[in-house]
Amino acid sequence: MVQNEHCSITNPNLSSYPMVMSEHELEEKPAYKDMANFDHLPLEVKEVIFLYLSPRDLKQCSLVCSKWSDIVNSNRVWLKICEVEGLSKKKVLEESCSMIENPMKHYSYSDEKLGPKHWRSHFNRYRFVQKNWKNGYYVLYRLPLKPILLNEHCIVEHAGSKMIIYSIHGLVKRFCSVDLASPDSKIDTIIYKNDYLVYTQNRNVVCLKRYKDSYKKMIQVALETGNCNQPRNDCMKSQFTIRISDKFIIVQDPLNPCMLSFFETNDGSIRRQVDLHKALGNLSLFCTCLEVYGDMVFLGYRIGQKYYIGMYDYGKDVWEGPFLSIQHRAVELYVSQKILCAKLCIESRDFNQLSQLCVWLRDTNYKLGEYCANKHVPVVLTENDVLIYSFRDEITVRKLRESSGMSFSVSPSVMNICMIWDKFLVIHDEKGVSVWDAMTGKKIVSPLRSESCIAVCASNTNILLRCEDDRFLVVSYW
């Protein structure tokens, strides 16, 4: 029975203790004083308690006293927050300087007391960039280069017999130059992921790994043409298909697409080659698309008039094929930890501009749904299983874990969609570029709408625009 008058709990078998005690009572019962005093708890316990608070609440707690401020500023607390937000591996946030001076907003946070590598400063830099995206704060900067690649860490330019790499931490600054495998020849394919820069040139595959102040050549091999009579990969045409994982780099040659070459990321040695004809037991196999996630390789292919998606386990060296049987040709694959999504090309006049999206659970092959999407617009599948695609004049943001979705109207001429920080969408159409809030479906800003853009690519901090007059512009939110 609860006695409201004295705020105590009465139990016939136990003594009754008041829930609110005076200072005199606390002095007489030191054990209760220790329990009531937060300062008597071990530091590890205090940090665990603070882990349950939001960043806004932590900021308020840091103002209580100097002891609380020290706990709030501990690396353990903010590392956990950065891991939850997916920021612990964002190396771009380790740099405190911005690409160009932003006259509209300055990043004034100082972390001298916290040290050069503190997770609270890491998080605050993320908040700074996020607010710039959300509020439409940016600077338009003309790039005096003609880059072939832009990402969070560097800009790559092809200049004669060399490939020049520029750093974008601070002003655009020349980082280093690399001699090309074939001087004065065109670079066919280039891709950057996990500090690895891979490019192909005249059937040479070259992999560079980034270190502190340079790039080290890990792989340089000249691929043989092979004796496979299979026609070229109709999705990639004359380009190599390259995918980068944490453990390996996989290369599929358009002149020999039945052979998958695996290279170790540590030492650059070739680990193994997989002959798809032998692995899948059919000589008439025709490859259509390829994707990698972790140790798993997913392959879309056709045998006769039937279409499949196969799965290869790199760690176990085991091929599961067919993994899935599909109705139409798979032209693009999107994979997350739990989801597999395939864009299927429907061979019909009624569906010349549309494709079918099929979504499965990877573990059970259970089909979650089928959707219709524009054929020539990329699909976005995030790590938290949010599927984003366009259908005619609408963009749909579908949360697969929650079986919920939201659509909003855009221009019917959408050509590209990029996802930033899992919160914002960069949409490229025939009129230019616009930024949208993916959670609410509202347009934030249109950084360039007066001129037509040929191509657009985006990173977490910048948007690179190529205009019709061959000008390159950078929209910087950093």
NORNORQUI-V157338 format. One line per field, one symbol per residue. phi: phi as a letter, one per 30 degrees, with the letter a starting at -180 (. if undefined). burial: I if it has 9 or more other C-alpha atoms within 8 Angstrom, else O. A space follows every 10 residues. Layout:
BEGIN
phi = ???
burial = ???
END
This chain:
BEGIN
phi = .ccddchbcc bdcbdccddc cdddddddbd ddddddcddd dddddddddd ddcdeddddd ddcdaddddd dddddddddd dddddicdcd ddddcddcdb dcdcacccdc cdddjdbbdd dedddddddd ddddcidabc bdcdbbdcab bdcabcbcbi dbccccdcdj debdcabbdd dbeicdddbb bbahicccbb ahiccbbccd cebaccdcba bcdddicdcd dddddchcdd cbbccdcacc bcdddbddcc cccdddcidd dabcdddddc iadcdbdbab abbiccccbc abbicccbbc bccddchbcc bddbcbdbdd cbbbbbdbcb bbccccdadd bdcbbcccbb dddcidddlb bcbddccdcc bddciccbac bhcbccccdd dchbabbbdb ddcdcabbcb hhbbccccbd ckbbcbdddc icdcabdbbd bdcdbbbbcd bbbccccddi cccccccc
burial = OOIOOOIIII OOOOOOOIOO OOOOOIOOOO OOIIOOOOOO OOOOOIIIOI IOOOOOOIIO IIIOOOOIII IIIIIOIIII IIIOOOIOOO OOIOOOOIII OIOOOOOOOO IOOIOOOIII IIIIIIOIII IIIIOOIIII OOIOOIIOII IIIIIIIIOO IIIIIIIIII IIOOIIOIOO OOIOIOIIII IIOOOIIIII IIOIIIIIII OOOOIOIIII OOOOOOOOOI OIIOOIOOII IIIIIOIIII IIIIIIIIII IIIIIOOIOI OOIOIIIOOO OOOOIIIIII IIIOIIIIII IIIOOIIIII IIIIOOOOII IIIIIIOIII IIIIIIOIII IIIIIIOOOO IIOIIIIIII IIOOOOOIOO OIIIIOIOII IIOOIIIIII IOIIIIIIII OOOOOOIOOO OOOIIIIIII OOIIIIIIII IIIIIIIIOO IOOIOIIOIO OIIOOIIIIO IIIIIIIOOO IIIIIIII
END
